[in-house]
Amino acid sequence: MTRAIFIGRFQPFHKGHLHSIEKIAGENKEIIIFIGSSQKSGTAVNPFTYSERKKMIVSSLKENNISNYKIYPLKDSINGCDKWFSGIIKKVPKFDFIYTGNPDVYHAFRKRGYKVKKLRQINRKQYSGTAIRKRLKV
């Protein structure tokens, strides 16, 4: 059984994220999705709560017949990357891959000997959390 990790803030969850999860689901038996900055909400950069983001993800994955996943919150660490990284490792059983489009996450896991697969972002201009949040402002 292969298990993969996918980390994102999902502020909000969008089609780019869905595309990535579809790819990961097609290559693995199980996906562990971490919702990063889970303690943050109510700001321009982090408008949605952890619960709201989780509901977005669950609804979208159900609608797209993806069921081989688990979701965990992931708080930012004020104590740096090592503390953040160990928080991830403590929460999940053994995993085979981490998928990411984030260079910092890529290097943090590679440096520690994990197998990391880079995700190619689709239509970044349209499917960007930043762009979507700007369009949400009224």
KAZI-V713967 format. One record per run of one state. SS is the DSSP state (A for helix, B for strand, O for the rest). FROM is the first residue (numbers start at 1). LEN is the number of residues. If there is no record, write none. Layout:
ss=[SS/SS]
from=[FROM/FROM]
len=[LEN/LEN]
This chain:
ss=[O/B/O/A/O/B/O/A/O/B/O/A/O/B/O/A/O/B/O/A/O]
from=[1/3/9/15/28/30/37/50/64/69/75/81/92/97/101/103/112/116/119/129/137]
len=[2/6/6/13/2/7/13/14/5/6/6/11/5/4/2/9/4/3/10/8/2]
